[in-house]
């Protein structure tokens, strides 16, 4: 039989999985410039690589701890 701690852990994990499954990232507003190089473009990025680099940079910036 599961105790209260086990049940709480299961509910917490289920909630976390629900949040991950329903996460929607905000779309970038159109600026007419590449978000990575700031070069004029018709899209948010001038190429696929810029989009990938920008996502990596965004991730690493979010992981960096400022002391």
Secondary structure as UniProt FT lines:
FT   HELIX           4..21
FT   TURN            35..37
FT   HELIX           48..63
//
